């Protein structure tokens, strides 16, 4: 990972997660644009890190910008990108743009909307496994780059968890056909802006590589987590 990407990931997961929408992620040349993410914080009852450092979650306490890969329910792998200590962003879905034939073969489907629409499908399509745990996301075999254009980002409740279920820490590209699950009609969308502009409830800062980044919504920033005792 290049040094100018370090500040981007060395922040709160709820800041990084919406900013990842539209960024490009590839593994051995296969991948596409990130269209859905979820944020998990150190004090988040739904996070693997809430009970402290373990052998399984050690990547979450490592270098920002590192891949945290784990097996979910013993069935499939999930890819996260580590942010500040104990926090990470789950990559839930991509819009495939490269390596489609290989991903279709791995997923045994020609439906491009189902290739990477979900964390398990995504890892299967890309070929990500536990061997990629703790690899830097900006170094081979991974490749990471900022978005080429802006899209409206929508936020809502996370999926498949039983704790902290009301936190709107799932983010997606509004109107995308490649989401793992549609957002509820009442969930909030932030419209795209002009170059480095501002909008009510959101702030824009330059992406470390010279592009832009969308910070977390006003509502999500004000929410307070309570540690599970």
C-alpha positions, 0 to 999 in steps of 0.5 A, spaced: 500 500 500 502 506 498 503 511 504 498 516 502 493 511 502 494 510 510 491 516 512 484 514 509 484 507 512 486 509 519 480 512 521 473 510 524 470 505 520 463 509 519 467 514 516 471 509 511 465 505 509 461 510 505 467 513 502 469 506 499 462 506 495 465 507 488 472 505 489 475 499 485 477 493 488 481 487 484 484 481 486 488 478 481 485 482 476 478 480 477 473 485 481 470 491 480 467 497 483 464 497 491 457 498 491 455 496 498 459 496 505 458 495 512 462 498 518 464 495 525 467 498 530 471 496 536 465 497 541 460 495 537 456 489 540 456 486 533 463 486 531 468 480 532 473 485 536 468 487 541 471 482 546 478 484 545 484 481 541 484 473 539 487 469 534 481 469 529 480 477 529 488 479 530 488 482 523 483 487 526 488 490 531 493 490 525 495 495 520 490 499 517 488 497 510 489 490 511 485 485 509 481 481 514 478 475 512 474 470 516 470 464 514 462 465 516 458 459 519 464 454 516 461 455 509 464 461 506 469 467 506 468 474 508 473 480 506 473 486 510 478 492 510 481 494 517 481 501 519 483 504 526 485 499 531 479 494 532 475 496 527 473 494 519 469 495 513 465 489 511 465 489 503 458 486 501 458 487 494 461 489 488 459 491 481 463 486 476 468 490 471 473 485 470 475 478 470 467 476 468 469 470 465 473 467 471 468 469 476 462 466 472 466 460 472 467 460 479 460 462 481 457 457 476 452 463 473 452 467 467 448 472 471 453 478 473 448 481 478 449 475 482 457 474 481 459 479 487 452 481 491 454 478 498 460 477 502 460 470 500 459 470 493 464 476 492 469 472 495 468 466 491 467 470 485 474 473 486 477 467 489 479 470 496 481 465 502 484 465 508 490 465 505 489 472 504 488 474 511 492 480 513 495 482 506 495 489 504 489 491 500 493 496 496 498 490 494 498 484 489 494 480 489 490 486 491 489 492 487 485 498 490 483 505 487 479 511 488 472 512 484 472 515 477 465 518 479 460 520 484 454 516 486 449 517 491 450 513 497 444 510 501 445 508 508 441 503 513 441 497 518 446 492 517 444 485 515 445 478 518 446 480 525 443 480 532 446 485 536 446 493 535 441 492 529 438 499 529 445 502 527 445 505 520 452 502 518 450 499 512 452 503 506 450 502 498 450 505 491 443 508 491 439 504 485 445 499 484 443 492 481 448 489 484 447 490 492 446 484 496 439 486 498 435 492 497 435 498 502 428 499 505 424 505 502 425 509 508 432 509 508 437 515 507 440 517 501 446 522 500 446 525 493 452 526 489 455 533 489 460 537 485 467 537 485 469 537 493 462 541 494 458 540 501 451 538 502 447 538 508 449 532 513 455 530 509 462 533 508 467 532 503 474 531 503 480 530 498 481 522 497 488 521 499 490 519 492 487 526 489 480 524 488 474 525 493 471 522 499 464 522 502 464 522 510 459 518 514 452 521 514 450 526 520 446 521 523 451 515 523 456 520 526 452 522 532 450 515 534 453 513 540 455 505 541 454 502 548 459 496 550 456 490 552 458 488 559 
